[in-house]
Amino acid sequence: MATASLVLSSCTEGGADAAFCVIPMPNSLTAASGSYVLPGETAVSLPEEENAQKVFRYLEDALQNTPIALKAVPQGTEADIRLATDSTLADEAYRLEADREGVCITSNASGAGWFYGVQTLLQLLPPDIYDSSQTFAGTLEIPTVRIVDAPRFPHRGAMMDVGRNFLPKEEVLKFIDLMASYKMNVFHFHLTDDQGWRIEIKKYPRLTEVGSHRPRTQIGHSDYYYPRRYDNKEQRGYYTQDEIREIVRYAADRFITVVPEIEMPGHASAALASYPELSCGLGKTYVVRDYFDVFDEVYCPKENTFRFLEDVLTEVTDLFPSHYIHIGGDECPKKAWKKCAHCQALMKREGLPDEEALQSWFIHRIEQFVNSRGRDIIGWDEILQGGLAPNATVMSWRGEEGGIEAARQKHRVIMTPGVRCYFDFYQSVPEEEPMAMRGFLPLDTVYAYDPLPAALTPEEQAYIIGTQANIWGEYIQTPEHFEYMAFPRLLAMAEVQWTQPEQKDFKDFARRLDKEFRRLDLRGVNACRNFYEVDASGAWKEKDGIYEVDLHTFCPDAEIRYALNDSVVTATSPLYESPIALTEDAVVYAAAYRDGKPLGQVKPTAFAVNAATGCTYSYSETPDLGDLCDIHSLTDGRQGQARDHHRWLTFHRDTMQLVLKLHRPGKVSKVSFASLWRPWNTLWPVRAARISVSMNGEHFVSVADSLLTYDFTPTEAVRFPVSLCFPEVEATFVRLELVGGGPCPKGYYNEGKNSDFALDEIEIY
């Protein structure tokens, strides 16, 4: 007998235990020798419960591309596969026992356990059963195994945002089907936002007549182009109520609950464009937004607004049988409420001290209505502001702090902090990825997440009911892009949600995922393949006085081959066995190989290695840190790029002094750096620079002084490099005195406001 960890850690191509590549990892798995071969006509014995019939129909559909024909027989009849009932098992728990006599899957009568047992059974079969191009001709052999399994969390969710960019019903159904394969059970359907209203509401037809389309969409990030660029392509789409019913029914057949989200009080531009009388007025014209930001357009808490929202929620609750209705509650600016006479009078009448309390009052009123329909609300953690509604569940996205606070108040919490759960973040180097939000969330970071904060007591942790992945749609316009962002990170999240921490191991997960890519391919999933690429990172080693580059890949059992300053990498290129020492600027090209064959693309990474690399420095003002950035970013050997904020330090004062200490005294004759032009971010490049040197760090001598000018005719963000050359001089300390861009010029965003400036790598030669 082998334990689960031994079995699954041996998940290698062609090995005896290759069949046990199950995701998410079962919490108890014991394997033995032998197997059971499913016959051409496979008898399946079923209990009388309708859920058992549902599971049978699902399994029948999953095996339609094989020569196996399933035949349902009554419970107690001899069968190849048996669905058995054990009332002592918890909801969603199951046992799967396979021996040389057949397969038995046991669950309580709720049936979810049968379904999850079937998902495990399907993963024990060859991935080629999903090859729709030909009928599977191999043997369907079930290895002898005993699995006792149950989920860690009851809420195992994933969110699809179609409010920003509509995705067709077929992609929704496909995603639900994939969620089910990895034992997820809540599909969070984000249906309304500033950029679109995506659900038919019979009583208010203008929500889809007006609110479901816009004439164009911004290209890139709001702050990347100045002025904004647009694609001039109409974006439209919504789901009819019949399509919603189909989606809900399809999900229910896979034991997935669909939780709709109807945003309020903010993120309401599309609704207000359809029915402007629901706003605070203030002389504004409301439109379906064609770019992405947090807008001032919010619902006005008037009686006609609440009648509208209650009518909408009545139709929504009729369509969605979920216990929860998500009402948003996030990013609600109070500017309109502050200026609105009705809002101010309402606050006075209700004794509300401020607009935050008005938001809480708004949410309380909506909650009362939702409760009257027999449901409870979920809201983003901003619903804590002004006081939490009595029965609300909090979805904590701005870190875990909101969830911790809610749990201490004895409210249910779903942890979904952006830094661990936002799959619209980049998953590899941003310059090489499709457009995404600026955060960085690689596969291993998702996998390492533990949704139970150590700051909570065990009693308080019990209020954490689960976690979910969020795939926000601002930059996702196609099903292919959506799948690229979701997979394979969704599989890592599935294991976070299902598997107990002591059973988790990333290296083991990577071995199983390596095989699961074949199944994803055959199911037509456009999964990101950076799993098979090589990432390079560099660091100055103070002890040895050298700069070293580390190469690594998620892919197990892969060789890494590399070349310096040569884009041609082959199976005979140098084998990476230890860190690569660099003494000067270089581009490292690397690729992963297995059995002499490349697994992914050759990936280049540029490193700037010079006298400044790895040096410590001090500055007159503490900067803000950009994405993927730490306080040492100015000398870490990597240059920032204009497209994204990562690796940049941002300074908020107009003048800044930075003193850098060289590793050893030496001759210098040039100092280079770059600043960033991003008008939307109020970032303007440095307009003056002075370089001074010193041997003791106290007495400095100026060696270069320059007023800087730039070409601002480009319409996109620009990285402006600066080099100041001077006669060669001995130095131990180098001081940069920089003057920022000053007030934002006339005609640009934030005109007249003092600008900030951002710096990246400092280089000294």
Disulfide bonds with the S-S distance in Angstrom:
Cys11-Cys21 1.52
